[in-house]
Amino acid sequence: MATVSIRRQGTSIAYDPPSIKLGANDFIVFANYDPEQPHQPAPVGQDADYWFDDELPPFEEGEPAATSPAINLAGPNPITYEDGLNKGSGITGTITF
Protein backbone atom coordinates (compact mmCIF):
# COMPACT_ATOMS: atom_id res chain seq x y z
CA MET A 1 0.00 0.00 0.00
CA ALA A 2 1.23 3.49 -0.87
CA THR A 3 0.06 6.60 0.97
CA VAL A 4 -0.01 10.14 -0.38
CA SER A 5 -0.32 12.77 2.35
CA ILE A 6 -2.10 16.05 1.64
CA ARG A 7 -0.28 18.82 3.54
CA ARG A 8 -0.70 22.57 3.82
CA GLN A 9 2.28 24.72 2.82
CA GLY A 10 1.47 28.35 3.48
CA THR A 11 -1.66 29.23 1.54
CA SER A 12 -1.66 26.16 -0.72
CA ILE A 13 -1.57 22.40 -0.44
CA ALA A 14 1.02 19.89 -1.58
CA TYR A 15 0.96 16.16 -2.20
CA ASP A 16 3.65 14.22 -0.33
CA PRO A 17 5.13 12.62 -2.33
CA PRO A 18 4.13 14.58 -5.45
CA SER A 19 4.98 11.62 -7.68
CA ILE A 20 4.61 7.95 -6.76
CA LYS A 21 5.15 4.62 -8.50
CA LEU A 22 2.97 1.66 -7.56
CA GLY A 23 4.01 -1.96 -7.92
CA ALA A 24 1.91 -4.70 -9.49
CA ASN A 25 -1.38 -5.23 -7.62
CA ASP A 26 -0.56 -2.31 -5.28
CA PHE A 27 -3.09 0.32 -4.27
CA ILE A 28 -3.02 3.89 -3.03
CA VAL A 29 -4.58 5.72 -0.07
CA PHE A 30 -4.80 9.50 0.44
CA ALA A 31 -4.51 11.04 3.95
CA ASN A 32 -5.57 14.63 4.68
CA TYR A 33 -3.17 16.45 7.03
CA ASP A 34 -4.50 19.90 6.08
CA PRO A 35 -6.14 21.48 9.16
CA GLU A 36 -7.92 24.14 7.07
CA GLN A 37 -9.83 22.39 4.26
CA PRO A 38 -11.40 19.14 3.17
CA HIS A 39 -9.91 17.50 0.06
CA GLN A 40 -10.94 14.89 -2.48
CA PRO A 41 -8.22 13.86 -4.95
CA ALA A 42 -9.43 12.79 -8.40
CA PRO A 43 -7.88 12.42 -11.85
CA VAL A 44 -7.60 15.72 -13.74
CA GLY A 45 -10.76 16.18 -15.81
CA GLN A 46 -12.91 13.86 -13.67
CA ASP A 47 -15.54 14.60 -11.02
CA ALA A 48 -14.43 14.87 -7.38
CA ASP A 49 -16.12 11.55 -6.54
CA TYR A 50 -14.34 9.58 -9.31
CA TRP A 51 -12.22 7.54 -6.85
CA PHE A 52 -14.26 7.80 -3.65
CA ASP A 53 -17.62 9.27 -2.65
CA ASP A 54 -16.86 11.47 0.35
CA GLU A 55 -14.38 14.30 0.84
CA LEU A 56 -11.63 13.89 3.42
CA PRO A 57 -12.39 16.28 6.31
CA PRO A 58 -9.74 18.66 7.67
CA PHE A 59 -7.06 17.30 9.98
CA GLU A 60 -7.66 17.73 13.71
CA GLU A 61 -4.59 17.86 15.98
CA GLY A 62 -4.38 14.80 18.20
CA GLU A 63 -6.60 12.74 15.90
CA PRO A 64 -5.59 10.38 13.07
CA ALA A 65 -5.78 11.90 9.59
CA ALA A 66 -8.86 11.08 7.54
CA THR A 67 -7.96 8.58 4.83
CA SER A 68 -9.56 7.51 1.59
CA PRO A 69 -10.56 3.95 0.82
CA ALA A 70 -7.84 1.90 -0.88
CA ILE A 71 -7.81 2.65 -4.61
CA ASN A 72 -6.65 0.00 -7.08
CA LEU A 73 -5.83 1.83 -10.31
CA ALA A 74 -6.37 0.88 -13.92
CA GLY A 75 -6.52 2.86 -17.12
CA PRO A 76 -4.11 5.37 -18.60
CA ASN A 77 -0.64 5.36 -17.15
CA PRO A 78 0.54 7.68 -15.64
CA ILE A 79 -2.41 9.37 -13.92
CA THR A 80 -2.25 13.05 -13.01
CA TYR A 81 -4.62 14.04 -10.23
CA GLU A 82 -5.74 17.22 -8.47
CA ASP A 83 -8.09 18.16 -5.66
CA GLY A 84 -11.55 17.55 -7.10
CA LEU A 85 -12.91 20.19 -4.70
CA ASN A 86 -10.47 22.83 -6.00
CA LYS A 87 -10.22 22.12 -9.72
CA GLY A 88 -7.81 24.19 -11.75
CA SER A 89 -5.59 25.13 -8.79
CA GLY A 90 -2.53 23.90 -10.66
CA ILE A 91 -1.53 21.66 -7.75
CA THR A 92 -1.24 18.14 -9.06
CA GLY A 93 0.31 14.79 -8.30
CA THR A 94 1.29 11.88 -10.51
CA ILE A 95 0.81 8.15 -10.08
CA THR A 96 2.64 5.64 -12.27
CA PHE A 97 1.87 1.94 -12.15
C-alpha positions as CSV (number, residue, x, y, z in Angstrom):
1,M,0.0,0.0,0.0
2,A,1.2,3.5,-0.9
3,T,0.1,6.6,1.0
4,V,0.0,10.1,-0.4
5,S,-0.3,12.8,2.3
6,I,-2.1,16.1,1.6
7,R,-0.3,18.8,3.5
8,R,-0.7,22.6,3.8
9,Q,2.3,24.7,2.8
10,G,1.5,28.3,3.5
11,T,-1.7,29.2,1.5
12,S,-1.7,26.2,-0.7
13,I,-1.6,22.4,-0.4
14,A,1.0,19.9,-1.6
15,Y,1.0,16.2,-2.2
16,D,3.6,14.2,-0.3
17,P,5.1,12.6,-2.3
18,P,4.1,14.6,-5.4
19,S,5.0,11.6,-7.7
20,I,4.6,8.0,-6.8
21,K,5.2,4.6,-8.5
22,L,3.0,1.7,-7.6
23,G,4.0,-2.0,-7.9
24,A,1.9,-4.7,-9.5
25,N,-1.4,-5.2,-7.6
26,D,-0.6,-2.3,-5.3
27,F,-3.1,0.3,-4.3
28,I,-3.0,3.9,-3.0
29,V,-4.6,5.7,-0.1
30,F,-4.8,9.5,0.4
31,A,-4.5,11.0,3.9
32,N,-5.6,14.6,4.7
33,Y,-3.2,16.5,7.0
34,D,-4.5,19.9,6.1
35,P,-6.1,21.5,9.2
36,E,-7.9,24.1,7.1
37,Q,-9.8,22.4,4.3
38,P,-11.4,19.1,3.2
39,H,-9.9,17.5,0.1
40,Q,-10.9,14.9,-2.5
41,P,-8.2,13.9,-5.0
42,A,-9.4,12.8,-8.4
43,P,-7.9,12.4,-11.9
44,V,-7.6,15.7,-13.7
45,G,-10.8,16.2,-15.8
46,Q,-12.9,13.9,-13.7
47,D,-15.5,14.6,-11.0
48,A,-14.4,14.9,-7.4
49,D,-16.1,11.6,-6.5
50,Y,-14.3,9.6,-9.3
51,W,-12.2,7.5,-6.9
52,F,-14.3,7.8,-3.7
53,D,-17.6,9.3,-2.7
54,D,-16.9,11.5,0.3
55,E,-14.4,14.3,0.8
56,L,-11.6,13.9,3.4
57,P,-12.4,16.3,6.3
58,P,-9.7,18.7,7.7
59,F,-7.1,17.3,10.0
60,E,-7.7,17.7,13.7
61,E,-4.6,17.9,16.0
62,G,-4.4,14.8,18.2
63,E,-6.6,12.7,15.9
64,P,-5.6,10.4,13.1
65,A,-5.8,11.9,9.6
66,A,-8.9,11.1,7.5
67,T,-8.0,8.6,4.8
68,S,-9.6,7.5,1.6
69,P,-10.6,3.9,0.8
70,A,-7.8,1.9,-0.9
71,I,-7.8,2.6,-4.6
72,N,-6.7,0.0,-7.1
73,L,-5.8,1.8,-10.3
74,A,-6.4,0.9,-13.9
75,G,-6.5,2.9,-17.1
76,P,-4.1,5.4,-18.6
77,N,-0.6,5.4,-17.2
78,P,0.5,7.7,-15.6
79,I,-2.4,9.4,-13.9
80,T,-2.3,13.1,-13.0
81,Y,-4.6,14.0,-10.2
82,E,-5.7,17.2,-8.5
83,D,-8.1,18.2,-5.7
84,G,-11.5,17.5,-7.1
85,L,-12.9,20.2,-4.7
86,N,-10.5,22.8,-6.0
87,K,-10.2,22.1,-9.7
88,G,-7.8,24.2,-11.7
89,S,-5.6,25.1,-8.8
90,G,-2.5,23.9,-10.7
91,I,-1.5,21.7,-7.7
92,T,-1.2,18.1,-9.1
93,G,0.3,14.8,-8.3
94,T,1.3,11.9,-10.5
95,I,0.8,8.1,-10.1
96,T,2.6,5.6,-12.3
97,F,1.9,1.9,-12.1
